[in-house]
Amino acid sequence: MHKYLRAIGFGKLTDRKELQKLLTDIVVNGKDRAYTSNGEKTLLAEFGMDFAEGMGVAVCGEFDEDDKFTYDYYYPYLRGNIISSEEDVTVERHAAQESYAGICDDFKVGVSLIFYLQNMIPYVKIQNSGILPVRGTTLTLTALSTSGMIMMPIMKTEKDMMKSRRSFLARNQLINAARKGDEEAIENLTLEDMDTYTTISRRIHKEDVFSLVDTYFMPHGIECDHYSILAEILECNLIKNRATEEEIYVMTLSCNDLVFEMCINKEDLYGEPVAGRRFKGNIWLQGFINFPNEGNL
């Protein structure tokens, strides 16, 4: 049973027979269908069904030469509508199955973003066509969570926000220069990190850490596409899974200026999400690479 099924409203699905019935229904009745060649005698296929707007389950497998479908794996998903990054993306196949992980080096976050690739079929088509790498792509990131809590925001004046914004832009310029080999930028970043560490070490004795740290985005656990985040809530909507009637929060989050959508079961969230407050929790990061002219693939 996939751990993140509950994030899209299947929290009470625990029986294998019920799961198999759900997956069969998706293969037979799913409206989202994609196919591509996976060899001389096999056809790679993915079937998807939404259970709320942009939220559902995808089933992946192969058709053999006798037109018989063999189920391989499934995963829950959340499709987003926000462009999270315009940086180049590298894609690698998982070792165990025909699924893929994407890597995006977006300097806003400070770490290499590793995510589960949602549009696997279009990528395989492009790969088979021999036209990689594709330039001009953008990335839409989404996330699923099974536990989280709402935190109040740090009180800031307009002057504080302007100062923070200028500091963030200046740091991004330094990071960009450092990536190109600028030694002075590397030295300035090192000194800045040392000053930040000193300041936090001094203030942590009298202040709570979450009053010092506004947002963060860092790896969590041993799986590469899992992260622990503290992010500002820009927008929040409560929707229902049509099959189970379970309520799901879909939030638009901003973390280190990286904007993406995330969903979590209402029962798994502690607190009331409101725009301006912060979400703290662990997420499974997914990504959809927007290829130019993808509609023609």
N, C-alpha and C positions, 0 to 999 in steps of 0.2 A: 504494500500500500504506500503510495507516494505521500511523503510527509506534508507536502504543501497543498494537498487537495482541500484541506480544511480552510486554507486561505481564500479559496474562491467559493466557499459555501457547502462543501461536502464534509463537514466536521463529524457527522454522525454515520458516515459510510465506513463500516468496519468489516463487513462480510465480503469474502472473496467472490461469492456468487453474485452479489449485488454489483460489485465492481465489474465483473465480466459482462453482466447485462448492460451496464452503462457503456462500456467500451464497444460492445457489439452494436448498440444503438448509434453510437457516433460513427462507426464504420459504415453502417447501412444508411443512416439518415443525415449524416453530417453534410452541411452545405459547402464548407470550405474543403476543397479537394485539390491536391497538387501531385503531379507525377513527373518523374524524370528517369532516364535510363540509368541503370546501375550495373551494367554489364551486357553481354550479348543476349542473355536469356532471362534477365530479371528486370523488374521495373520497381523503382523506389517510390513509395506512396506515403502521403500524409493526409489524414482526415481530421478536420476540426469542427467543433460545435460550440457555439456561444451559449452560455446559460445566463448571461446578462450582457449588456453592451461592452464588447471588447474583452470579455472574460469567459474562459471556457477551458476545454480539454482537447489536446491533440493526440492522435494515435498514429504511430509510425510503423511501417513494415515493408514487405516486398511482395510483388506478384511474380510467380514463376512462369515458365513457358506454357503451363496448362491453365493460366489465368487464376491460380489459387493464391489467395492472400494469406501470408504468414505474419502474424503479429509479432513485433519486436519490442516496442516499449511505448509508453505514453508519458505525457507531462501536462500539468496545469499551466495556464498562461494568462497574462494580462497584456493586451495590446494597448500601446500608448499613442498619443497624438502630438507629443512634444518632441522637438528636436533637442536632444540633450548634448550632443557634441558633433562637431564637424571635423574632428581629427581623423587621421587614417586609422583603419582597423585591420588587424591581422587575425586570421581564422585558422584554427587547428582542429582536426578531427579527434574525438575521444577514442581511446584505445579499445574499449569494450563493445561499442556499438556505433551505428551510423548516426551519430549526433556530433555537434560541433560547439566549440568554445571560441568566443571572440576576445581579443585583447585590444584595448584602446588606451593610448598614453595621453591622457588629457591632463595638462599641467595644472588645471584648476583644483583638482582633487589632491594631487601630490603623490598618488600611487597609480600603478598600472591597473586599469579597470578590466577585470576578467568577468565575462558574462556568458550565459547560456544562449546560444543563437536560436532565435525563433524561426526565421525564414530560411530554413535549411535547404529546401528544395530549390529556390532560386539561386542560392549560392552554388549548389552542386551543378546546376545547369551551366552557370558561368564558368565554373571550374572545368567542366567537360568540354566547353567551347574553347578553352585555352586563351581566354582574354583577361586573365588575372595578371596584375592587380588592376582593379577598376578605380579610376580617379573620380572625384566629385561626389563621393558618397557622404551621407550623414547617418547619424546613429540615434535611434529612439530607445531609451532605456526605460525599463519598468522593473518592479520588484514585488515579491510576495513575502509576507511575513506571518509567522505563527505566534508571535509574542511581542508585546510592546507596551509602552506607557506614554502618557501625555505629560509634558513638563511645561511650566510657565516660561515665558520668554525673559531674556535679560532686559531690564529697563534701560533704554537708551534715548538720549536726546537727539534732535535732528543733527546737531553738531557732531555728536558721537558717531552717528551713522555715516555722515559725510567723511569723517576722518577714517573710519573703518574701511569705507569704499576706496578711498585714495590709497590706503595702505595695501589693500588687497590687489589693486591694479598694479601698484609698484612691484609687489612681490611676484605677480604673474610675469611681468616684464623681465625680472631678474631670473626666474625659472626658465623662461624661454631663451634668454641669453646664455644661461648655464648649459642648457641642452645643446647649444651650438659650440660649446667649448670655451666660452668667455671665462677666464680665470678670475677676473675681478668680480664678476657676478657670483661665481661659486664661493669666493671668499666672503662677500657681503651676505650671502644666504647663510653661511656657516656662523658668522658673527650674530646675525639676526636670531638664529635658532638658539644660540647660547644665551642671548639676552632674554629671550622668551622663557627658556628653562629657568634662568635665575629669578625672573619676576614671579613665575608661577610657584617656584619652590619657596619663595619668601611669603607669598600671600596665602598659600594653601593651608598654613597653620591657623589662619583666622577666618578664611572664607571657604565656602563650599566649591568643589571643583566645577560644578555645572553653572556657577555664577561667573566663573573665569573663562570657561570654554563655551563658545556660542554654538558651534556645530563641529562634528567630526565625521570622518568616513575612513574606516580601517578594516583590514581583513579579520575574519572571525572563524575560528575552527580550522580544520585541516582541508576543507573543500575550497578550491580556489575562487568560486563565484559566490561565496557567502561573506557577508560583511556586517559589522556592527556600526550603526549610524546614530547620530544625533542631528536632526534636520528641522528646519523651520517649515511649518505647514502654510502653504500658500492658498490652498483650496481643499475642501473636503465635501464629499457627497456620500450619502447612505443609499445603497442599492440592495436589491434582493436577487438571490439565485432563483431562477424560475422553476427549477426542478425540486429544490428542497425548501424554499421560502426562508432560508437563512439570510441574515442581514450582513452586508459587507461594507466596510468603509473603504472608499477609494480616495486617496489623498494625493495632491500634487505637492511635492516636497522640494525644498531648495537646500542643498548641502554643499558648502564651499563654492557657491555659485553654479553648482551642477543641479539642473532641474529635471525631475523625473516623476512618474506616477507609481504609486504603491497601493496594494490592497491587503486588507487584513480582516479576518472574521471579527465581528463585533464582540463576540464572547472572549476573544483573545486579547482585547485591548483594554488596558486599565486607564480610565480617565475619559474626559470628553474632548474630542478633537475639534478645535476651532482655528480658523485662520489667524496666524500670528503666534500661536502656541508652538511647542516643539514636540516632535516625535522621537522617542528613544527606543531602539529595539534592534533585532537581528533580521536580516533580509537575505533572500535568494535573488540575485541580480540576473535579469534577462535582457536581451537586446535584439532589436530589429534593424538590420542594415538597410537603409533606403538607397537602393541602387538606381542610378539614372535609367529611365526607360524600363523599369522593372515590369511594367504592365505588358511589355512585349516578350517577356521570357516565357 
